[in-house]
Amino acid sequence: MLKPICQLLYARRLLQSLPIIETSSTRFITTSNSTNNRTFKSSFRVIQDTSIDPVESERNEKNYKQLLDQYTKHVELAKSGGGEAAVQRHTLKQKKLLASERLRLLLDDEEDFLELGLSAGLGMPYGDVPRAGMISGIGRIHGRLCMIIANDATVKGGTIYPVALKKQLRVQEIAEQNRLPTYYVVESGGGFLPLQAEIFLPGGRTFYNEAVMSSLGIPQLAIVCGNCTAGGAYIPTMAEEAVMIHKQGYIFLGGPPLVKAATGEVISAEDLGGATLHCSVSGCTDYFAEDEPEAFMIGRNIAETLPSHNSCTLESEPPLYDANDIPGLISPENNIDIYQIISRIIDGSQFSEFKKKFGPTLVTGFGYIHGCLVGIVGNNGWLSEHAADKGAHFVQLCCERNIPLIFLQNTQDNPDPPLSGEMYGNQLRAHAKMISAVSCSCVPLITFIIGNAIGPTSYVMANRSMSPNFLFCWPNAVFCIDNPNKITQDLLQAGSSTGADVEAVKVKVTQKMNTETTSFYAASRVWNDGIVLPQETRKVVRQCLEVVNAYKQRDQPKAQVIRM
């Protein structure tokens, strides 16, 4: 009698993973476009056995404290803009608002703003470019989720560096992928000329993206708050609607000094490209604002005319286990029990695991995060052949049911290397199958690097190459093409074979690997969308789920679910 009851309970949990719609009298199971939010009490099992070793936890927290101190300094430097002198010149002399103050006028709630690329631009070969010279992220304007790209003119006068271009292109990619209306708060001097060779050709892609997004019905809007020179002039003129501030905003390909040098004519910035000219003569902009508060009020008014998106009140309950425990669960070697992490992220710590006994080094299953049903894929050791087969099956299953996927990536070395060519081939086949499933998935992908992003199995777990909707990392994340220790040994052997000073090579190689594999190095180069503290993960996932569900259009799976 017990076995049929167990089967019924499992079938009930399986049905919970299917989307639900409500009518006035009946609730139906469906696979249509749905936000998959919970309207009932889940019967998923609570994750048990999450006890913490106090000695191990203390050791881990001590190591994490060093990372946290480094992260804090990173954030402080990023938020300092161009420095005290540049900030004073911008605010006191030029009487302008800072980029952060402009966002405060535009957003409904600045506290719920999901900033992207906060660490971008720090420690570059050409010096620090805090926030890559722009604040970018997603927030609500009159209830509509919008992407915002705001130049910070205190950083090199708002000029575009290669890393700034890389960040803007990534932000536009996110906006297009999630169909987010995009606001450009513009004050830019165009490209940084000493580095023009790295900017000129890829720089035109920003204009291409703006045009393509508009053609796809994704609104492109601009507020001109200062000089828009050279390439910066195209952003507002290509926008669908543009606001311009009187005697503060200017649009021209070449400013008054260039005009004088080329033609000998002396002309003011206002006559050459001011708000009066562009709002009443050229028609390049649409709304004339006397000052910044009025400009951002108009910007908010525009948002009221935008199409509304899917919105829902999600029923939610907190995890049973404290997220503040997570730093104590992260060992210096990034050995992390994935169940401990999942239990501190999902609602009620309730998880319906898929294929638990098959390929156990990859954990897959269903849970709710702030009331939204998600599929979770997390490393719990080396990605074996069976684990990859399971992962491909689960990804396709979520695509068939229109369930967003959360990847918790922490790749590990293979403790038992294959003993034959056939075994190697089987592993490669399984990994290739999962890469194909992830690459061709038709549901939102949200990836967190919670430990290691090392070697080819990082691709399998939806890294940047797989174009996830969002990709964040924890401060302890490690990024490398192979195990850093192995690379160090290989480079040392290569150095010794050429007769080089082994000790000198060792110091140089070790320093290089210690620097270039960190989360801070990766985030500053826009290899991801930013560093997230472990205890903030659940909040950031909630923000991401709101974004991916807001304007999404259901893509149908292109093939049946292949079991193995």
FIVOVEX-811523 format. One record per atom (N, C-alpha, C): x, z negated, y. Coordinates in steps of 0.05 Angstrom, whole numbers, plus 32768, in hexadecimal, padded with zeros to 4 digits. Layout:
N
XZY
...
***
This chain:
564
801180007FE8
800080008000
801180008019
80297FF48017
803A7FF1802F
8044800C8039
804B801E8026
80568038802E
80438049803F
802A804C8037
8017805B8048
8014804F8064
801480348066
801180278080
8029802E8091
8041802E8085
805A80358094
80588052809E
804E8063808C
804B807F8094
8038808380AB
8022807480AB
800F807680C1
801B806C80DB
802A805680D9
8037804B80F2
804B805F80FD
805A806C80EB
806D808080F5
805F80988101
804980A080F5
803980B78100
802E80B0811B
80268097811F
801C808E8139
8032808F814E
804A80868146
80608088815A
806880A58160
806680B6814B
806C80D2814F
805880DF8163
803F80D88161
802B80E28173
803080D98190
803C80C18193
804280B781AD
805680C981BC
806780D781AC
807B80E881B9
806F810281C3
8055810881BD
8048812081C7
803C811A81E2
803D812F81F4
8031812B820F
80138125820D
800881178221
7FEC810F8222
7FE08118823C
7FC78121823A
7FB781268253
7F9D81168250
7F92810F8267
7F7981008267
7F6281118271
7F4A810E8266
7F3281188271
7F2081008278
7F0881068281
7EF780F08289
7EEF80DE8271
7EEF80EA8259
7EE680DA8243
7EF980D8822B
7F0C80EB822A
7F1C80ED8212
7F3980F18219
7F4B80E78209
7F6880EB820C
7F7180FF81F6
7F7F811581FE
7F86812981EB
7FA5812B81E9
7FAE813181D2
7FCA813881CE
7FCE815581D6
7FE3815C81E5
7FE7817781EE
8005817D81F0
800C819681F2
8027819E81F8
802981AE8212
801581AB8223
801581B8823D
802881AA8250
802A81B68268
803B81AA827D
8030818F8285
803E817A827F
8034815F8284
804B814D828C
80468138829B
805B812682A3
80618112828E
805281128278
805881008261
805A80E38269
804980DA827C
804B80BE8284
803880AD8273
803F80948270
80318082825E
801780798269
8002807A8259
7FE8806F8261
7FDE805B824C
7FF18052823B
7FE980408226
8001802F821E
7FFC801A820E
801280098205
8021801681EE
803B801981F2
804B802681DD
804D801581C4
804F802281AD
805380148194
80708019818A
80818026819A
809D80298192
80A9800E818D
80BC800E817A
80C97FF58172
80DC7FEB8188
80DD7FD1818A
80F07FC4819D
810C7FC58190
81207FCC819F
813B7FCC8194
81447FAF8191
814C7FA88179
81557F8D8173
81737F8C8171
817E7F74816B
819A7F708167
81AB7F7A817E
81A57F708196
81B57F7681AE
81C57F5E81B7
81CD7F4E81A5
81DD7F3681AC
81F87F3F81B7
82027F2E81C9
821B7F3481D7
82317F2081D0
82487F2981C9
825F7F1881C4
826A7F0E81DF
82687EF481E4
82707EEA81FF
828E7EEE8205
829F7EEC81F1
82BC7EF181F5
82C17F0E81FC
82B57F2081EC
82B97F3C81F1
82AD7F44820C
82967F398213
82887F3F822C
829A7F368244
82A67F1F8242
82B77F168258
82CF7F29825C
82DB7F318246
82F17F448248
82E97F5F8255
82D27F68824C
82C87F828256
82C17F808274
82B47F6A827C
82AD7F668298
82C57F6482AA
82DA7F5882A0
82F37F5782B0
82FE7F7382B5
82FE7F8382A1
83077F9F82A4
82F57FAE82B7
82DA7FAA82B3
82C77FB882C4
82CA7FB082E1
82D17F9782E6
82D47F8D8302
82E87F9E8311
82FE7FA68304
83127FB78311
83067FD28319
82F67FDD8307
82E87FF7830D
82D47FF48323
82C67FDD8324
82B27FD88339
82C07FD68354
82D67FC88355
82E57FC6836E
82EE7FE18378
82F77FF28366
82FF800D836E
82E7801D8377
82D0801A8369
82B880288371
82AF801F838D
82B080058393
82A87FFB83AD
82B8800783C3
82D3800883BF
82E4801483D3
82DE803283D7
82D8803F83C1
82D1805B83C1
82B8806083D3
82A4805083CF
828B805283DE
828F804C83FB
829E80378401
82A48031841D
82B28047842C
82C68053841F
82D4806A842B
82C18082842F
82B18087841B
829E809E841D
828B809A8434
828180828438
826D807D844D
827980798468
82938079846A
82A080758484
82A0808F8495
829980A58489
829880BE8498
82B480C684A1
82B580D184B9
82CF80DA84C4
82E080C484D0
82D780AB84CD
82E7809584D9
82DA808B84F2
82E3807484FB
82D780668512
82D88077852B
82EF80848531
82F280938549
82DF80AB8549
82DC80B98533
82CA80D08531
82AD80C78534
82A780B18528
828B80A6852A
8284809F8547
829780928554
8292808B8570
828F80A48582
82A080B8857D
829E80D0858D
828380DE8589
827A80DE8570
826180EB8569
824980DC8575
824980C28574
823280B2857D
823380AB859A
824A80A285A4
824B809885C0
825080AF85D4
826280C185CD
826980D685E0
825580ED85DE
824F80F685C6
823D810D85C3
8220810585C1
821A80EB85BF
81FF80E085BE
81EE80EC85A7
81FB80EE8590
81ED80F98579
81E980E48564
81D680E88552
81D180D6853C
81E480DD8525
81EB80C98515
81FB80CD84FD
81E980DA84E8
81F680E784D5
81E780F584BF
81D580E184B1
81DE80C884AC
81CE80B4849E
81B680AC84AF
81B980AB84C9
81A380A584DB
818E80BB84DC
819880D484DA
818580EA84D9
817480EA84C0
818180E384AA
817280E18491
815D80CB8493
816480B584A1
8151809F84A4
813880A884B2
813B80BA84C6
812480C584D5
811380D884C4
812080E684B1
811380FB84A2
810580F08489
811080DC847C
810680D38462
80EF80BE8465
80DE80BD8451
80CA80A8844F
80D7808D844A
80EA808D8438
80F780748430
811480798429
81268072843A
814380778435
814D8068841D
814080528416
814A804283FF
8146805083E5
8133806383E4
812E807183CB
813B808D83CC
814F809183DD
815D80AA83DF
817280AC83C9
817180C083B9
818480C483A3
819B80D683AD
81B180C883B6
81C780D783C1
81D780E583AA
81E080FD83B0
81EF810D839D
820B811283A8
821F810E8398
823B811483A1
8246810283B7
823F80E883B5
824980D583C9
826880D583CA
827480D783B2
829280D483B0
82A080EF83B4
8291810483B9
829E811F83BB
82B1811F83D3
82C8812C83CE
82DB813183E4
82F0811C83E9
82F1810783D9
830580F283DD
831E80F983CC
833580F483D8
834E80F983C9
8354811683C4
834C812883D5
8351814483D1
836E814B83D9
8379816183D0
8394816983D8
8397816C83F6
838181738404
838281778421
8378815E8430
837781488422
836F812F842F
835281268427
834A810F8432
832F8106842C
831B8115843D
8305811D8431
82EE8129843F
82D681198436
82D181028442
82BC80F08438
82A180FE8435
829580F9841D
827B81068416
827C81248418
8294812F8417
8299814C841A
828D81568434
828A81448448
8281814C8462
826381508464
825481468450
823781498451
822A81338440
8212812B8449
820281198438
81EC812A842B
81EB81288411
81D781388402
81C9812783EE
81B0812D83E9
81A1811E83D5
8183812483D7
8174811583C8
8157811A83C4
8147810283CE
8134810783DF
812380F283E9
810780FD83EF
80F580EB83F6
80D980F383FC
80D580F6841A
80C8810C8421
80C08112843D
80A28117843C
809281058448
807581078445
806C81098428
807A80F98417
807380F883FB
807E810F83EA
8089812483F7
8094813A83E7
80B2813583E2
80BA813883C9
80D6813683C2
80E5814E83CC
80FA814A83DC
8109816083E8
8127815B83E4
8136817183E3
8153817083E4
815B81718401
816E81608409
817881608424
819681638424
81A081758435
81BC817A8439
81C281778456
81D08161845D
81D5815A8479
81F3815A847F
81FC816C8490
8218816C8498
821F815384A7
8237814884A2
8241813184B1
8257813B84C4
8250813E84DD
8262814984F1
8279813784F8
8278811D84EF
828E810B84F4
82A6811284E2
82A1812184CC
82B6812984B9
82BF814584C0
82D5814784CE
82E1816184D5
82CE817384E4
82BC816784F4
82AA81768504
8295818584F4
8291817D84DB
827D818A84CB
828781A484BE
82A181AA84C1
82AB81C284B5
82AA81C18496
82AA81D8848A
82A681DA846D
82C181DD845F
82C781C9844E
82DF81CA843D
82D781D58422
82EA81DD8411
82E481E783F6
82D281D383E6
82D881B983E8
82C981A583D9
82AC81A383E4
82A981A783FF
828F81A7840B
827E81BE8401
828B81D583FF
827D81ED83F4
827481E883D7
828681DC83C7
828081D683AB
826981C383A9
826881AF83BA
8252819C83BA
823881A983C3
823981B983D8
822081C683E1
821581D983CC
822681E883BE
821D81FA83AA
821081EA8392
821C81D4838B
821081C38376
81F581B8837E
81F381AF8397
81DA81A483A1
81C481BA83A1
81CB81D283AA
81B881E883A9
81B081EF838D
81C281ED837A
81BC81F2835E
81A781DE8354
81AA81C4835B
819781B08354
817C81B58361
817C81BD837A
816381C38388
815481DA837B
816381EF8374
815682068367
814C81FF834B
815C81F1833C
815581E98321
813B81D98320
813881C78334
812181B58335
810C81BD834A
811081D58356
80FD81E08369
80F781CE8380
810D81C2838B
810A81AF83A1
810B81BD83BC
80F781B983CE
80F981C283E9
811381B783F5
812181C88404
813C81C0840D
813E81BF842C
814681A88436
814B81A58453
816981A68458
817081B7846B
818C81B98475
818D81AC8490
819B81958493
819E818884AD
81BA819184B6
81BA81A584C8
81D381B584CC
81E281AD84E6
81FC81A884E2
820E81A684F9
822A81AC84ED
823181C684EE
824881CF84E0
825881E384F0
827381E084EE
828581F284FC
828D820984EA
8280820D84D3
8288822284C1
829F821A84AF
82AC822D84A3
82C182278491
82DA821C849E
82E9820B848F
830282008499
831882168496
8320822284AD
8330823A84AC
834A8238849D
83598222849E
83728221848F
836E82258471
835682208467
83508223844A
833C82398446
833B824D8458
832782628456
83288272843C
834082748431
834382848418
833382788401
832E825E8402
831F825083ED
8301824F83F3
82FA8258840B
82DE82548415
82CF826F8418
82DD82838421
82D0829B842B
82BD82A88415
82C882AF83FF
82B882BE83EB
82A282AC83DE
82A9829483D4
8293828483C8
8280827983DE
8288827983F7
8277826D840C
825D827C8410
825E8296840B
824582A6840F
8230829F83FA
8237829183E5
8224828A83D0
820F827783DB
8216826783EF
8202825583FA
81EB82648407
81F1827B8414
81DC828B8421
81CC8299840B
81DA82A383F7
81CC82AF83E0
81B8829C83D4
81C1828383CF
81AF826F83C3
8197826A83D4
819C826883EE
818682638401
817182798400
817A829283FF
816782A883FE
815882A983E3
816782A583CD
815A82A683B3
8146828F83B0
814D827783B9
8139826183B6
8120826783C6
8123827283DE
810C827983EE
80FB828E83DF
810882A183D2
80F982B683C3
80EA82AA83AB
80F4829383A1
80E78286838A
80D182728393
80CC827283AD
80B7826083B7
80C0824383BC
80DB823F83BE
80E6822583C4
80EC822483E1
80DD821483F1
80E18215840E
80FD820E8417
8107821D842B
812182198437
811D82138455
812581FB845E
811F81F18479
813881E78486
813A81EA84A1
815381E284AE
814C81D384C8
815D81C084CF
815C81B184E8
817881B384F4
817A81C1850B
819481C68518
819A81AF852B
81AE819F8525
81B481878534
81CE818A8544
81DC81A08542
81F681A38550
81FF81BF854E
821981C48551
822481DF854F
822081EA8533
821782038531
821682128518
8225822B851D
823F822A8516
82518240851D
825A824F8504
825F82698508
8269827A84F3
8255827A84DB
825F827484C3
824E827384AC
8237825F84AE
823C824984BD
8227823584C0
820F824084CF
8212825684DD
81FB826284EC
81E7826E84D9
81EF827684C1
81DC828484AF
81C8827184A3
81D08257849F
81BE82448492
81A3824284A0
81A2823C84BA
8187823A84C7
8179825584CA
8189826A84CE
817B828484D3
8170829084B9
8179828684A2
816D828F8489
8157827D847F
81548266848C
813F82538484
8124825E848A
810F8255847C
80F4825E8481
80E98252849B
80F1823984A1
80E9822C84BA
8102821D84C4
8106821E84DE
811D821084E9
811682028503
812081EA8506
811C81DA851F
813781D9852D
813681DA8548
814F81DA8558
814D81C7856F
816281B88574
816281A38589
816D81AE85A3
815F81AA85B9
816681B485D3
818081A785DD
819381B885E6
81AD81B085F1
81BD819F85DE
81B881A385C4
81C8819585AF
81CD81A78598
81B981B78590
81BD81CA857A
81C481E68585
81D881F28578
81E1820D8580
81E7821E8567
81DE82378569
81E3824A8553
81F18263855E
820982688554
82178280855B
822E82858547
8234829F8543
824A82A58531
8265829E853D
826782A28558
827F829A8566
8277828C8580
828382768586
827C8266859E
8286827185B8
8280826485CE
8289826D85E9
82A7827385EB
82B9826385E0
82D5826985E2
82DC828485D5
82D0828A85BE
82D582A385B0
82CA82BB85C0
82B382B785CC
82A782CD85DD
82B982D385F4
82C482BE8601
82D582C28618
82EF82D0860F
82FA82C885F8
831382D485EF
830F82F285E8
82F782F885DD
82F2831385D4
82E9832685EB
82D8831B85FD
82CC832C8612
82D38324862E
82DD830D8632
82E38303864D
82CB82F6865A
82B382F7864D
829B82EC8659
829B82CD8656
829382C0866B
829082A3866A
8272829D8667
826B828F8652
824F828A864C
824D826E8640
823782608646
82338245863C
82288246861F
822D82308611
8222822F85F5
8204823185F5
81F782268609
81DA8226860A
81CF8243860D
81DD8253861F
81D4826E8623
81DB8280860C
81F1827985FE
81FA828A85E8
81EA828585CE
81E3826C85C9
81D5826785B0
81C6824D85B0
81B9824585C6
81AB822C85C8
818F822E85BD
8181821785BE
8165821685B3
8152822885C3
8155822885DD
8143823985ED
8145825685E6
815E826085E3
8163827C85DB
8157828285C0
815D827185AC
815582788591
81378273858B
812B8260859A
810E825B8596
80FD826F85A6
8107827A85BC
80F6828A85CD
80FF82A885CE
811882AE85C8
812182C985CA
812882D685AF
813C82C985A1
814482D68588
813182D18571
812382BA8572
811182B3855C
811E82A98543
813882A28546
81478298852E
813D827D8525
8132826D8538
812782538531
810A8252853B
80FB823E8530
80DE823E8534
80D382278545
80E282108544
80D881F88552
80ED81EE8565
80E481E9857E
80F581E08594
80F181C18596
810781B28593
810581958595
8116818B85AD
810C817885BB
811A816D85D2
8131815B85CA
812E814D85B4
8142813B85AA
81418138858C
815381288581
815481258564
813B81188558
813181028564
811880F78558
8101810B8556
80FE811C856B
80E98130856A
80EF81458555
8108814C8552
81108160853E
810981578522
810E813E851C
810981348501
80EB812E84FD
80DD81288512
80C081268510
80B481418509
80BE81568515
80B58171850E
80BC817884F1
80D5816F84E9
80DD817484CE
80CA816684BA
80C2814E84C1
80AF814084AF
8093814E84B0
808B815884C7
8072816784C8
8072817F84B6
8089818D84B5
808B81A484A4
8086819D8487
80918185847F
808E817D8463
80718179845C
80608172846F
8043816F8469
803781898460
804281A08469
803781BA8462
804281C58448
805581B7843C
806181C18423
804E81BB840C
805081CB83F6
803F81C683DF
804481AA83D4
802F819C83CC
8033818283C0
803C818683A3
804781718398
80528173837D
80448160836A
804A81628351
803F814F833D
804781338344
803581228347
803B8106834C
802A80F5833A
803580DE8332
802680CD8320
803080B08323
801E809E831E
80268082831E
802D807B8301
8046807582FC
804F807082E1
804D805282DA
8040804D82C4
803E803282BA
8059802B82AD
8064801482B3
807F800E82AA
80827FF182A5
80947FEA8293
809C7FCF828E
80BA7FCE828C
80C77FB98295
80E47FB88295
80EF7FB58278
81087FBC8274
81147FB7825A
81147F998254
81157F92823B
81167F768233
81327F6A8238
81467F7B823A
81627F71823D
816C7F788259
817D7F688264
81877F6A827F
819B7F808282
81967F928295
81AA7FA8829A
81C47F9D82A6
81C37F8682B2
81DC7F7A82BD
81F07F7282A7
81E77F73828D
81F97F6E8277
820B7F858271
82037F9D827A
82117FB68271
822F7FB68277
82387FAD828F
82557FAD8293
82647F9D827D
82587F888272
82657F79825D
82647F868242
82567F9D8240
82547FAC8227
82677FC38226
82757FC8823C
82877FE0823E
82A47FD78239
82AF7FDE8223
82CB7FD6821D
82DE7FE8822D
82F77FDE8231
830A7FEF823F
830F800A8231
830A800A8217
830E80238207
82F480348207
82E0802B8215
82C680398215
82B8803981FA
82BD802481EA
82AD802181D1
8293801381D9
827D802181D7
8263801781E1
824E801A81CC
823F800581C6
8229800681B4
8211801281C3
820A802B81BB
81F6803981CB
81DA802B81CA
81D4801D81B5
81BB800F81B3
81B97FF981C9
81D07FEC81CE
81D17FD881E3
81CA7FE481FE
81D37FFD8203
81CE800A821C
81B18013821E
81A780218209
818C802B8209
81788014820D
817D7FFD8200
816A7FE78202
81697FDB821E
817C7FE2822F
817C7FD8824B
81747FED825F
816B80048255
816280198267
814480208263
813A801F824B
811F80288245
810B80128248
80F2801A824E
80DC80078252
80D87FF68239
80D77FDB823D
80D17FC98228
80E67FC98211
80FD7FD78216
81117FDA8201
81067FE581E7
80F07FF681EA
80E3800181D3
80EC801E81CE
80F5802381B6
8102803D81AF
80F980478194
80F080608194
80E8806C817A
80FE807F8172
810F8075815F
812780848158
8120809B8145
812E80B28149
812A80CA8139
814180CE8126
813C80D1810D
815180D580F8
816680BF80F9
815E80A680F8
8171809080FB
8187809180E6
8180809780CD
8193809580B7
81A480AF80B4
819E80C380C3
81AC80DD80C0
81BE80E180D9
81D780E580D5
81E980E880EB
81E880D180FF
81ED80B980F6
81E980A18107
81FB809F811F
821080AF8120
822280AD8137
821780BB8150
820080C8814D
81F180D18164
81D580C58163
81CD80B68177
81B480A88177
81A080B98187
818A80C0817B
817580D08188
815A80C28184
814980C58198
812E80B88196
811F80B981B0
810780AE81AF
80F580AF81C6
80F2809381D2
80EE809281EC
80E9807A81FA
80DC80808215
80D4806C8223
80C9806F823E
80DC80638252
80DF80718269
80EE80678280
80DC80688298
80D5805182A3
80C1804F82B8
80A8805F82B1
809F805C8298
80868067828F
808780848287
809E8091828A
80A180AE8284
80AE80B18268
80A180C08257
80AC80C4823C
80C580D6823D
80DB80CD8231
80F380DD8230
80FF80DD8214
810F80F1820F
811F80F281F7
813B80E981FE
814780D881EE
816180CD81F4
817580D681DE
818C80DF81E8
81A280E881D6
81BB80D981DE
81C680C881CC
81DD80B881D4
81F280B781BE
820B80BA81C7
822280B881B4
8225809B81AA
822A80988190
8230807E8185
824780808171
825B80918179
827280978168
827780B58169
828880BE8156
828F80DA8155
827780EB814E
82748102815B
825E81148156
82638124813D
8259811A8127
825E8126810D
824C813F8109
8251814C80F3
8241816480EC
8223815D80EB
821C814880DC
8200814080DA
81F5813780F4
820581298104
81FC811F811E
81F581378131
8206814C8131
820081638141
81E881728138
81E48174811D
81CC81818112
81B38172811C
81B58158811A
819E81478123
8199814B8141
81AF814C8151
81AC8150816E
819E816A8175
81A681808167
819A819A816C
817C81998166
8175818D814F
8159818A8147
8149817B815C
815581658165
814681548178
814381618193
8157816F819D
8155817D81B6
813F819281B5
813E81A1819F
812981B5819C
810D81A8819B
810C8191818E
80F38183818C
80E8817B81A7
80FA817181B8
80F2816981D4
80EA818181E4
80F8819881E0
80F081B081EE
80D481B981E6
80CE81B781CC
80B381BF81C2
809D81AE81CE
80A4819481D4
8090818181DE
8092817C81FC
80A5818B8209
80A881898226
80AF816C822F
80C381618221
80CC81458227
80E881468233
80EC813B824B
8107813B8257
811B812D8245
813481358246
8149812A8236
815D811B8247
81648103823D
817980F2824A
819180F18237
81A880FB8240
81C080F98230
81D180E3823A
81D980D18227
81EC80BB822D
820680C2821F
821880CE822E
823080D98221
824880C68220
825380C38208
826B80B38204
827980BE81EC
828780D481EF
829380E281D8
82AA80D281CC
82AE80D481B2
82C380C581A5
82D480D78193
82EC80CF818D
82FD80DE817A
82F280DD815E
82F980F0814E
82F080F18132
830380DF8122
82F880C98116
830980B78107
831180C280EC
830280D680E2
830880E280C8
8309810180CB
8320810B80D4
8322812880D8
831C813780BE
8310814F80C0
8309815F80A9
832281658098
831E8166807E
8334816B806C
833781888063
83248198806B
832481B48062
831981C68078
831F81E08076
831581F38089
82F781F58088
82EB81F18070
82CE81F2806E
82C181DB807D
82CD81C4807C
82C281AD808A
82C481B180A8
82DB81BC80B1
82DE81C380CE
82C881D780D6
82C481EB80C5
82B081FF80CC
829481F480CE
828E81E180BC
827381D580BC
826F81C580D6
828481B680DE
828281A780F7
827E81B9810F
828E81CF8110
828C81E28126
827081EE8127
826681F68110
824B8202810F
823681EF811A
823781D68112
822481C2811B
822681BD8139
823F81BB8143
824381B7815F
823881CF816F
823E81E78164
823582008172
821782018173
820A81F8815D
81ED81F8815C
81E181E58172
81ED81CE8175
81E381BB8189
81E981C581A5
820081D281AA
820681DE81C4
81F181F381CB
81EA820381B7
81D5821881BC
81BB820B81C2
81B381F681B4
819A81E981B9
819981DD81D5
81AF81D081DD
81B081C481F8
81B081DA820E
81C081EF820A
81C38204821D
81A882128222
81998216820D
81808225820F
816782138212
816B81F98216
815581E78219
814481EE8231
812A81E9822F
811881F08245
810C81D78252
811981C0824E
810F81A7825A
8125819C826C
811F818B827F
8134817F8290
8148816F8280
816181728287
81778163827B
818481508290
81868137828A
81928123829C
81A98116828C
81C181198295
81D981108286
81E780F98294
81EE80E48285
81FE80CF8290
821780CD827F
822F80CF828B
824880CA827D
824C80AC827E
8247809E8268
824980818268
82638077825D
8273808A8253
828E80838248
82A0809B824A
82A580A78233
82B880BE8232
82AA80D98233
82B580EB8243
82AD81078243
82C68116823B
82CD81158222
82E7811F8218
82E381348203
82F1814A8206
82F1815F81F1
82D8817081F0
82D6818281DD
82C0819581DB
82A5818881D6
82A5817081C9
828B816381C4
827D815B81DE
828C815A81F4
82808155820E
826C816B8216
82738184820F
8261819A8214
824681968205
8249818E81EC
8232818A81DA
821E817681E7
8229816281F5
8218814D8200
82108153821D
820B816C8223
82008174823D
8211816D8254
822B81758253
823B816F826B
823681848280
824781858295
8241819682AC
823E81B482A4
824D81BC8290
824C81D88288
823081E1827E
822081CE8275
820681D3826A
81F081D3827F
81F881D08299
81E581D182AF
81CE81BD82AD
81D481A382A8
81BF818F82A8
81B3818D82C4
819A818482C6
818E818182E1
819D816D82F1
81A7815782E4
81B8814382F2
81CD813A82DE
81E5813482E9
81FA812882D9
8208811382E9
820780FA82E0
821480E482ED
822880D782D9
823980C682E4
824C80B882D3
824E809B82DB
8256808A82C8
825C806E82CE
8279806B82D8
8280805682E5
829C805382F0
82B1805482DA
82AA804D82C1
82BD804C82AB
82C18067829E
82B2807C82A6
82B380968299
82CF80A28299
82D580B08284
82EF80BE8281
82E980DC827B
82F680ED828B
82F2810A8288
830C81178280
830C81258269
832581328261
83208147824B
8330815B824A
832C81718237
83328167821A
834281528218
8348814681FE
834F81298203
8354811A81EE
835B80FE81F1
837380FC8203
837180ED821A
838880EB822D
83A280E28220
83A180CF820D
83B980C68200
83C680DD81F0
83B680ED81E3
83C0810481D4
83CD811881E6
83C0811E81FD
83CB81318210
83E68127821B
83E7810D8221
84008101822B
841681058217
841180FF81FD
8425810281E9
842E812081E6
841B813281E7
8422814F81E5
8434815781FC
842D814E8214
843D8156822C
84598149822B
845B81318220
84758124821D
848681338209
847A813B81F3
8489814B81DF
8493816581EB
8482817281FB
848A818B8207
84A08187821B
849F8170822A
84B5816A823D
84CF8164822F
84CE81558219
84E6814E820B
84F4816681FF
84E3817A81F6
84EF819281EA
84FE81A381FE
84F881A08218
850681AF822C
851D81A08238
85238188822E
853981798237
853481698250
851A81678258
851481588271
8517813A826C
8519812B8282
851B810E8281
850081038276
850080F9825E
84E880F18250
84D980DB8260
84E880C7826A
84DC80B18278
84CF80BA8292
84DC80CC82A0
84D180D782B9
84B880E782B3
84B980F7829E
84A181078296
848B80F4828E
849180DF8280
847C80CC8277
846E80BF828E
847E80B682A2
847280AA82BA
845F80BD82C8
846980D682CC
845A80EA82DA
844080F282CB
844380F682B1
842C80FE82A1
841780E882A0
842080CF829B
840E80B88299
83FF80B482B3
840D80B682CA
840080B382E4
83EB80CA82E8
83F280E282E0
83E080F882E3
83C780F582D3
83CA80EC82BA
83B380E982A8
83A280D182B1
83AF80BC82BA
839F80A482C4
838F80AB82DD
839980BE82ED
838A80C58305
837580DA8300
837B80EF82F1
836A810682F0
8354810482DB
835380EE82CC
833E80EB82B7
832980D782C0
832B80CC82D8
831980B682E0
82FE80C182EA
82EB80B082EB
82D180B782F7
82D380BD8315
82E580B08322
82E980B3833F
82F580CF8345
830880D78336
831480F18339
82FF81078334
82EF8103831F
82DA81178317
82C58118832D
82BC81018336
82A68101834A
82AF810D8365
82C88108836D
82D281138386
82D481318386
82D6813D836E
82D8815A836B
82BD81678362
82A881588364
828D8161835E
828B816C8341
8299815E832F
829581658313
827B81588309
827081468318
8256813A8311
82478134832B
823081288329
821F81248341
82238108834D
823680F98343
823C80DF834F
824180C9833A
824B80B38344
8250809C8333
823980898336
822E807F831F
8218806C831F
822180538311
821C803C831D
82228023830F
8210802082F7
821A801682E1
820A801482C8
81EF800782CC
81EE7FF182DB
81D57FE282DF
81C17FF182F1
81CA800782FE
81B88017830E
81AE803082FF
81B6803382E6
81AF804B82D7
8191804F82D4
8182803A82CD
8165803D82C9
8158804782E3
8160803C82FA
815580448313
815A80628319
8173806A8314
817B8086831A
816C80998306
8169809182ED
815980A182DA
813D80A582E4
8131808F82EE
8115809082F9
811480A58310
812880A48322
812880B78339
812B80D3832F
813C80D7831B
814080F28310
812780FC8302
811980EB82F4
810180F382E6
80EB80FB82F9
80E980ED8310
80D680F48324
80DC8110832F
80F681168332
80FE8130833D
80F881468329
810081438310
80FD815982FD
80E0815D82F6
80CF814982F9
80B2814C82F3
80A28156830B
80AE81558323
809F815A833C
80948177833E
80A6818A833C
809E81A68340
80A281B78327
80A681AA8310
80AF81BA82F9
809A81CE82EF
80A481E482E5
809381F882D9
809A81F982BB
808681F782AB
808B81F5828E
8096820F8283
80AE820D8276
80BA82248268
80B38221824A
80AA8236823E
80A382358222
80BC82378210
80BE822881FB
80D4822B81E8
80D6824881DE
80EE825281DA
80F2826E81D2
80F5827181B4
80F4825B81A6
80F6825C8188
80E98243817C
80E382458162
80D8822E8155
80ED82188153
80E481FF814D
80F681E98148
810381ED812D
811E81F0812D
812D81F38114
813681D8810B
812E81CF80F3
813481B480EB
815281AF80E8
816081C180DB
817D81BC80D5
818D81D580DA
***
